[in-house]
Amino acid sequence: MRKPVIAIDGYSSTGKSSISKIIAQELGLVHMDTGALYRGITYFALQNCLNNEGEINLSQLFARLNEIHLEFKPIDQELVLFLNGINISNEIRRNDVAANVSLIACQKEVRDCLLETQREIAKNGGVILDGRDIGTVVLPKADYKFFLTASIEERTRRRFLELQSLGIETDENAVMRNLINRDKIDSEREVAPLRKASDAILIDNTHLSKKETIALILSQIDDI
């Protein structure tokens, strides 16, 4: 029996990735954090494609996309992201990556580069993908679609605590500004903007714990 394809989209710091990982474990699915892929390319650009002003040179990045090999490998029962054979799972959570990932993610060349990779992984079912355009662009025929949202205050709190746990120094005002800016860029970009698919189930988890959000999603999925 073919296992389902599940798409979970939504805003930053709504718990998409961590929630998707747990649901994947519960249902015996493979989880792919698509946002990590874009962060991986952003990290590569910051390391290799800066202009004299210290900004990302997009033309240079596009010319070097064929040098980028991203893959997920299991470590301690968790899939982590490798860039050209190097574990970058912590590096992609840095502030400079967060500040630039929306710019990279809105580039058609980058999205085209990753689109077929994502579809290839999902074609046989048994996967859960999270991102911003999974249910609308990447996997429009997914068996189940969910869209997560939460208040900007709650998302700021969650993101701040995540950065603290990683040993990254910042302050809550800077985190909120980054989230608001990313929301604007992601929602207004011309290529695959962040939006809820018409057939996706909307979940506002501002006042829900991670456990409660997971239970709500699982209640919408038929036995597999």
Sequence and secondary structure as in RCSB ss.txt:
>XXXX:A:sequence
MRKPVIAIDGYSSTGKSSISKIIAQELGLVHMDTGALYRGITYFALQNCLNNEGEINLSQLFARLNEIHLEFKPI
DQELVLFLNGINISNEIRRNDVAANVSLIACQKEVRDCLLETQREIAKNGGVILDGRDIGTVVLPKADYKFFLTA
SIEERTRRRFLELQSLGIETDENAVMRNLINRDKIDSEREVAPLRKASDAILIDNTHLSKKETIALILSQIDDI
>XXXX:A:secstr
    EEEEEE TTSSHHHHHHHHHHHHT EEEEHHHHHHHHHHHHHHH B TTS B HHHHHHTGGG  EEEEEE
TTEEEEEETTEE TTGGGSHHHHHHHHHHHT HHHHHHHHHHHHHHHTTS EEEEESSIIIII TT SEEEEEE 
 HHHHHHHHHHHHHHTT    HHHHHHHHHHHHHHHHH SSS     TTSEEEE TT  HHHHHHHHHTTS   
